[in-house]
Amino acid sequence: MIELSVVMPCLNEAETLATCIEKAQRSMSELGVNGEVVIADNGSTDGSQAIAERLGARVVAVAEKGYGSALMGGIVAARGKYVIMGDADDSYDFLNLGPFIKELRAGNDLVMGNRFLGGIKPGAMPPLHKYLGNPVLTGLARLMFWNPPSRDFHCGLRGFSHDAALRMDLRTTGMEFASEMVVKAVLKKMRVVEVPTTLSPDGRSRPPHLRSWRDGWRHLRFLLLYSPRWLFLYPGALLMSIGLAVGIWLELGPQVVSGVTLDVHTLLYAALALVVGFQSVVFAVFTKVFAISERLLPEDERLDKIFRYVTLETGLIVGGLLLLGGLIGSIYAVVFWDDKAFGPLNPSKTFRVVIPSVTALLLGFQTVFSSFFLSVLGLRRR
């Protein structure tokens, strides 16, 4: 039985591929591990396939382009109980696979390398990545996903059980694959640990496939899309709170702050904040339900509990009450206008009725429509 598969994505890595394969084979031999090296080839045209086959590695052709596609193709084809993945550019330490294997044998699902703990050799990582890109993106990921036990989200040398990789159901095809693996492991409550590893300057004469700003944005976009709480819920709740608080404050009458009078014009913007905030919160729920139905996110027990009480009927009742309140306010405004013989009105007084009424109507319609749409998503989810 093969215990370990070392998977390397490959796209024209003829300069360094042989070195990486030989290091991985040597490390497994010294550790007494029955293993294989799998080269996930993404369409190389420089003879990388022949180099791999000559050294006894198994070549798996992956037609779909992309870092994530190549890796997932190699992982699916791997025969080992455990998998260690790493780039074929001779920057990662394939001679020191022992710590990864030890943690995998201990029952951990994902073992992350940490280059900041193990050491980054001079010239191995651009300053932009070392001092901005990696720390910022890793910090954001740890904040968004409940402080996962990884302080180097983008280390390309990592190990995992073959079964865990399949349970993660990884979907991304590009460089954000690295983030998706950690996020999915955390969301699925897998056992994640990290071990020190070193990073050396890669041995290629050509530029790397990585594009700093493009791939950095892809990682950030992925983190946001996989965290509806931070993308929609928290900003929306904040906007709603501010809009509601300012709205109630200004309903009492004009307010003077540091010599500046705030009146119905500010009340209108407070109403806007309330409506946009409500939309954002609703989008958070839509996104969460859709992501779960498409298996992009795991089931959420808290959401299931909420849906036991927040049903289509509940939404229709709340929406109906908001519509009724808005309609009553609008009728009152018309009656007040009739008392003035439909002539000019005092905006400061009239708008304190009209703006809340229109806001209630907007929120009422949105609640009714959102309840129906959420019900449709719920039918698909079940």
Helices and strands as residue ranges (DSSP letters): E 4-10, H 17-31, E 35-41, H 48-54, E 58-61, H 67-77, E 82-85, H 98-105, E 110-114, H 115-118, H 127-128, I 129-133, H 134-144, E 158-161, H 162-168, H 177-187, E 192-196, H 212-225, H 228-228, I 229-233, H 234-251, E 255-257, E 260-262, H 264-293, H 301-309, H 312-339, H 347-381
